[in-house]
């Protein structure tokens, strides 16, 4: 639909309060004012939504995401499955954490910003969340990102009980580099996982793989109910080599 129909749609005396009362699934890729309006107008009845927003600038994409998720956390009462393919920030995640009907969630995190700053622990508010997928948009040629390391040390022999748990999370998939995997594991601290998949894509240095045994230890120690535990390195035919000097920060 064209944006010129928006004033008519909003102002028509014969307009029903909900334009599509039987709509259950929304795939949103065009962030026009009309598309965003229809998505918000149908929020109370939709069960599945996928957001793959585009825009001229990163700020435009981010603001459209904020606007849409603000409406969802207020009105989405039937939404059980949400997928967001654009990297999100803390405000969008805070909105998502208030959509309490969610059972399945897929989000994307940026490799350019801190995973800790997202406060993934907010997802603990989603009492019915059973499936979670987190993907990192990673540039395999970015040496600066490849050289990052966690801000805090970790000793697998001293995993202290944390107050935060994702209460009903049964299935988790994380596609990210070693540092992001580490930060996500320490933030989520699930305790009832049955299926866990960790996928590590290659980068310019391939040194963050040294963190993966620690990540595996965290999940294994806290989730005795694990029935499937997969750890895979995604190489896609690339020649994967480690630069020895880059390992120094991890020693």
N, C-alpha and C positions, 0 to 999 in steps of 0.2 A: 504494500500500500504506500501511497505517496503522502509526504508530510502535509500537503495542502488539505488533506481530509481531517487533520487533527482538530482544527477549530470546529468543524461540523460535528465530529464525533463527540467532542466535549460539550457542545452547546445545543445539540439537537434535543427538542422537547420529547421526542419519542425514544430517546436512548435508554436502554435498560441499564440498571446499575452495574451489571456484569455483562460485558460484551459477549463472552464465550463461556457460558456457565458449565458446559460439559468438557471444557479443555483440560486435559490431564498431563500433557507433555509439551514442553517448550524448548526449542533450540534457537538460541539468540546469538546472531553473529553480526547483525547490522544495528549499531546503536543510534538509530534515528529516534527522534522524539516520539513518533507514533509507535515504533516497536517497543520502546521502553514503557510507554503508557499501557499498551496491551498487556505486557508482561506483569506490570504492577497491578493492573485491573483484575487479572486472572490469578493473582498470587494465592488467594484463599482456597482455590480448588485444585491447583496444579500439584501433581505428585512427583514429577520429574522435570528438572530444568538443567540445561547445559548452556553455559555462557562462554562464548569465544569472541569477545569483543574486539573490534578494530577501531582505529582512529588515527588522526593526523599526528598526534603527540602522545607520549606516555601519560601525561597529565590528563588528557581527555579520556583515555581509556580508564585510568584510575578513578576519575570522578564519576564516570558512568557506572563503574562497578560499585562505588560507594553508594550512589543514589539507588541503584537497583537492590542491593543487599539491605539498605536501610528500610526500603519498602517491604522486603521479604520478612525481615525479623519482626515487623509489626503485624503483617497480615497473613503470612504463610502458615496455615494451620494443617494442611494435608501434605506438605512437601516432605518426602522421605528420601529423595535422591537428588543431590546437587553436585554438578561438575563445573568447575571454573578452570579454564585453560590458560588464562592470563595470570602472570605473577601478581600476587596480592600483597597488600600492606597490612599493618596492624589494625587499622580502622575497619577494613573489610572483614578481617578475621573476627574482630569483636562482634560485628553484625551477624556473621555466620554462627557464632557460638550462642546466639540467642534464638536461633531457629530450632526450637527444642524437639520438633517432630522428626528431625533428620535421623535416618538409619544408615545411609551410605553417603560418603563425601569424598570428592576428589578435588585437590587444590594444587596450585603451582606456586613455588617459591622462587624468588630471584637469587641468582648467584652473586649479584652485585650488592646485596644488602644482608645484614646479619639475621640469621635464623632466630637467634635469641630474642631479637627485637620484636618478633612477631607474637611472642608469648603464646606458643602453641598449647600451653597448659589451659588456656581458656576453653579448649575443646572438651574439657572435663565437665562442662555444663550440659553437654549433649548426652543425656542419660540413656538414650535409645540408640546411640551410634554403634553400629556393629562392624561396618566396613569403612576403612580409611585408606586413601591412596594419596601420597605426596610426591610430586615430581618437581625437579629442579631444572630450570632452563639454563643449561650449561653450555658455554662456548668452549669446545675442546682445545682451542688454540690460545686461550687466555692464560698466560703464565702467572699473572698476579693472583688470580683466583686459585690456580693449581697449587700455589705456594702457601695458602692460608692454613692455619692450624687452630684447634680449639683454644679458647681463652682460659680454660681451667683443666687441671690434670685429672687423671682418672686411674684408680687402682681397682681392678676387677675383684681383688680379694676383700675389698672393703666397700661393698655396695650398701649404703645406709638406706633404711626404709624411708621413702618420701611420702609426704601427706597426699600428694596428687596422684590420682589414678584415672584412667579412662575406663569407667566402670564396666561397660558391656562390650568393649571392642574385642571382636573375635578374629578379624582379618585385617592385616596391615601390609601394604606394599609401599616401599620407599625407593624412588629412583633418584639418586643423588651421589655427589662425590663423598669421599670419606669424612671430611670435616662436617658437612651437612648431615650425614648419617649419624655421626656422633652427637651433634647438637639436638637432632630430632629425638634420638633415643633417650637422652637425658631429660628432655622436656616432656615427653609423653608418658614414660614409665607405665606402660600397660601391664596388666596382671592376669588377663584371661585369654590371651591370644591362642588361637588354634591353627591359624595359617599365617605365616610370615614370609615375605619375599623382599630381599634386599638386592637391588640392582645398582651396580656401580659403573658408570660410563667412563671411558678413558679421558684423560686430560693431557696438558702439555708436559707434565712431569711424572704423573702416575705414582707419586709418593704417598698420597693419602690412603692408599690401600693398607698401610701399616696400622691404621686405626680400626680396621674392620674386625679383627679378632676381639678387641675390647667391646665394640658394638654388639657383636654376637654374644659375648659373655653377659652383657647387661640384659639382653632379651631372654637368653636361656635361663638365667638365674631367677628372673621374675615371672616366668611363664611356664610352669610345669605342665600345663595342659597342651603345649604345642604338639600338633600332630603332623604338621608340614612346615619345614624350615628350609628355605632356598636362598642361597647366596650366589649371585652370578656377576661376572664382569662382562660388560657389554663392549665387545671389541669391534664388531662389524668388519672384520677383515683387516683392521689397522695393525700396524707394527707397534706393539706396546712395549716400551722400554722405560726403565726407571733411571732418572738422573741422580747418581749417588750423592752429589753435593746437596741436593734439595732435601735429603732425609735429615739433615742436621737439626732442624727445629723440632723434629719428632723424637729425638734421642733422649 
